[in-house]
Amino acid sequence: LRRRALLESRQAAVDALLGDALVREGIAETLSSAYDVERAASRAVSGSADADALLRVRETLALVPDLSERIDGSPELAASPVAALISDLARTAIADLRTDLDALADDPPKTLREGGLIERGHDDDLDELIERHESALEWFETLEERESKRHGLSRLTVGRNKTDGYYVQVGKSESDAVPDSYEGIKTLKNAERYVFDELREKERQVLHLEDKRAEREYEAFCRLRDAVAERAELLRAVGEALAELDVYCSLATHAARQGWSRPELVDEPVIDVEAGRHPVVETDTQFVPNDLYLD
């Protein structure tokens, strides 16, 4: 009886989705952007989840209210087992986890130790570090214009790389006009690279702030990852519910396209099929429907 009740519940879910094509298509479109949150939770538990995985968890959890609204807006679906898939989820816990994950940047970097992981407004100390870091960077943003005007150099540029750090670069045609305070660090084919005392000091400040900011953001990210790991069971339930809903949508879509009929389950040991067709074979070749009766 339990197996029959389960089968009939699944049939009713597919039947309800079959009967409301517009909502079914909307649900399928919403589910197309869902992520494997169970896998993400597993990676969070092991400590290997990156920022992108947590971002996908946040985006997938945001689908739950949308799916609920679509289902509740359809009288046929609202009265079917489809509704229970979403209504049985711990909606408050989902909302709380989404709120926690709002701290994650919308476009986080691939690596976890370079900063840019956490949005402002979630950690006062981090906000202060970010403000100080950005303020320090402003000095470099205007450096090219200041130095060009100060020394009358028209071919001066400012750059940064891992080897040389911050530097000013002057075309060789103007190399004789550079001030004595400039210290050459590299000769290129058509230019010379220089540093000077103030540049070195500002660079030390920026690097120190970058390290502190990256460390603070990494700590905040780890807390978010731990929050996901602690809710692994919740994410498992969400993943299973979305997967089951996806299956029902797929079956309903095939039923609509192929003209499938809902079988009637009976207690008697009888199989009675009228004009039965093969769901796979008939997609590739002409198939003659067959009747089947087994008592």
ZAMARGU-4260 file (C-alpha; in steps of 0.2 Angstrom, whole numbers, plus 5000, padded with zeros to 4 digits):
<rodrens>
0) 5000/5000/5000 | 5014/5012/5004 | 5022/5009/4987 | 5005/5012/4978 | 5003/5028/4988
5) 5020/5034/4983 | 5017/5030/4965 | 5000/5038/4965 | 5008/5054/4973 | 5021/5055/4959
10) 5008/5052/4946 | 4997/5066/4953 | 5012/5078/4953 | 5016/5074/4935 | 4997/5076/4931
15) 4996/5093/4939 | 5011/5099/4930 | 5004/5092/4914 | 4988/5102/4916 | 4996/5119/4919
20) 5009/5121/4904 | 5012/5139/4907 | 5017/5137/4925 | 5027/5121/4921 | 5037/5130/4908
25) 5041/5144/4921 | 5046/5131/4934 | 5057/5122/4922 | 5065/5139/4917 | 5068/5143/4935
30) 5076/5126/4939 | 5088/5128/4924 | 5098/5140/4934 | 5099/5129/4950 | 5116/5123/4956
35) 5120/5106/4965 | 5119/5113/4982 | 5121/5096/4990 | 5138/5095/4982 | 5142/5112/4987
40) 5138/5108/5005 | 5149/5093/5004 | 5163/5103/4999 | 5160/5116/5012 | 5160/5102/5025
45) 5177/5096/5019 | 5183/5114/5018 | 5186/5114/4999 | 5172/5125/4993 | 5177/5141/4985
50) 5168/5158/4983 | 5159/5153/4967 | 5152/5137/4975 | 5145/5148/4990 | 5138/5161/4977
55) 5129/5147/4968 | 5121/5141/4984 | 5115/5159/4987 | 5108/5160/4970 | 5099/5143/4971
60) 5092/5147/4988 | 5084/5162/4980 | 5075/5151/4968 | 5064/5144/4982 | 5053/5159/4985
65) 5050/5160/4966 | 5046/5142/4964 | 5034/5143/4979 | 5025/5159/4971 | 5023/5150/4955
70) 5016/5134/4963 | 5004/5144/4974 | 4998/5154/4960 | 4992/5138/4951 | 4976/5131/4959
75) 4980/5114/4951 | 4998/5114/4957 | 4993/5121/4974 | 4982/5106/4978 | 4994/5093/4972
80) 5009/5084/4979 | 5020/5097/4970 | 5016/5110/4983 | 5023/5100/4997 | 5040/5098/4989
85) 5043/5117/4993 | 5031/5120/5007 | 5040/5106/5017 | 5056/5115/5016 | 5063/5125/5031
90) 5059/5142/5024 | 5065/5152/5038 | 5082/5143/5039 | 5084/5145/5020 | 5081/5164/5022
95) 5093/5165/5036 | 5107/5156/5026 | 5103/5168/5011 | 5105/5183/5022 | 5122/5176/5029
100) 5128/5173/5011 | 5123/5191/5006 | 5140/5196/5013 | 5148/5187/4998 | 5153/5198/4983
105) 5143/5196/4968 | 5158/5193/4957 | 5171/5186/4969 | 5189/5182/4964 | 5194/5164/4960
110) 5207/5164/4973 | 5203/5166/4992 | 5217/5177/4998 | 5218/5192/4987 | 5203/5202/4994
115) 5187/5206/4985 | 5177/5192/4993 | 5166/5201/5005 | 5154/5216/5002 | 5154/5231/5012
120) 5142/5233/5027 | 5144/5216/5035 | 5160/5219/5045 | 5165/5236/5052 | 5183/5232/5054
125) 5184/5225/5036 | 5175/5241/5030 | 5188/5252/5038 | 5202/5242/5030 | 5194/5243/5013
130) 5192/5262/5015 | 5210/5264/5020 | 5216/5253/5006 | 5206/5262/4993 | 5211/5279/4999
135) 5230/5273/4998 | 5227/5267/4980 | 5220/5284/4975 | 5238/5291/4977 | 5244/5280/4963
140) 5228/5284/4952 | 5234/5302/4951 | 5253/5299/4951 | 5255/5299/4932 | 5247/5316/4930
145) 5256/5323/4945 | 5273/5317/4940 | 5271/5322/4922 | 5266/5340/4926 | 5279/5341/4940
150) 5294/5336/4929 | 5287/5341/4912 | 5288/5323/4906 | 5275/5319/4892 | 5279/5300/4890
155) 5278/5295/4909 | 5267/5281/4914 | 5264/5272/4930 | 5263/5253/4932 | 5264/5238/4943
160) 5269/5220/4942 | 5275/5206/4953 | 5293/5208/4949 | 5295/5227/4950 | 5281/5232/4961
165) 5275/5250/4958 | 5286/5260/4946 | 5286/5275/4934 | 5291/5272/4916 | 5298/5286/4905
170) 5302/5285/4887 | 5320/5284/4882 | 5318/5301/4873 | 5315/5309/4889 | 5327/5299/4900
175) 5339/5313/4902 | 5325/5324/4909 | 5321/5313/4924 | 5325/5321/4941 | 5339/5315/4952
180) 5327/5308/4965 | 5322/5294/4952 | 5331/5278/4954 | 5332/5267/4939 | 5327/5249/4941
185) 5325/5242/4924 | 5330/5246/4906 | 5318/5241/4892 | 5320/5243/4873 | 5311/5260/4872
190) 5309/5265/4890 | 5317/5266/4908 | 5308/5261/4924 | 5311/5271/4940 | 5306/5272/4958
195) 5308/5285/4971 | 5307/5286/4990 | 5289/5292/4992 | 5284/5279/4979 | 5292/5265/4989
200) 5284/5271/5005 | 5266/5272/4998 | 5269/5255/4990 | 5273/5248/5008 | 5257/5255/5014
205) 5247/5248/5000 | 5255/5231/5002 | 5252/5231/5021 | 5234/5236/5019 | 5231/5223/5005
210) 5238/5209/5016 | 5227/5214/5031 | 5212/5216/5020 | 5214/5199/5012 | 5217/5191/5029
215) 5201/5198/5036 | 5191/5194/5021 | 5197/5176/5021 | 5192/5175/5039 | 5175/5181/5035
220) 5174/5169/5020 | 5178/5155/5031 | 5164/5159/5043 | 5152/5159/5028 | 5159/5142/5022
225) 5156/5136/5040 | 5139/5142/5040 | 5135/5132/5024 | 5143/5117/5031 | 5133/5118/5047
230) 5117/5118/5036 | 5122/5103/5025 | 5106/5094/5030 | 5096/5109/5025 | 5104/5110/5008
235) 5102/5091/5005 | 5084/5093/5008 | 5083/5108/4996 | 5093/5099/4983 | 5082/5083/4984
240) 5066/5094/4982 | 5072/5103/4967 | 5079/5087/4959 | 5062/5079/4962 | 5052/5094/4955
245) 5064/5094/4940 | 5060/5076/4937 | 5041/5079/4938 | 5043/5093/4926 | 5053/5083/4913
250) 5040/5069/4914 | 5026/5081/4912 | 5034/5089/4897 | 5037/5072/4889 | 5019/5067/4892
255) 5013/5083/4884 | 5024/5081/4869 | 5022/5063/4866 | 5003/5061/4871 | 5007/5049/4886
260) 4992/5044/4897 | 4992/5042/4916 | 4990/5023/4920 | 4977/5018/4933 | 4984/5007/4947
265) 4972/4993/4953 | 4973/4980/4967 | 4970/4966/4955 | 4985/4957/4947 | 4980/4963/4930
270) 4990/4973/4917 | 4978/4980/4903 | 4986/4992/4891 | 4976/4999/4876 | 4986/5005/4861
275) 5003/5005/4870 | 5018/5013/4863 | 5036/5013/4866 | 5043/5030/4873 | 5060/5028/4865
280) 5058/5018/4850 | 5044/5028/4842 | 5055/5044/4843 | 5067/5036/4830 | 5055/5025/4819
285) 5037/5022/4815 | 5029/5012/4829 | 5013/5002/4828 | 5003/5004/4845 | 5000/4987/4853
290) 4986/4981/4866 | 4992/4971/4880 | 4982/4961/4893 | 4990/4950/4906 | 4979/4942/4920
</rodrens>
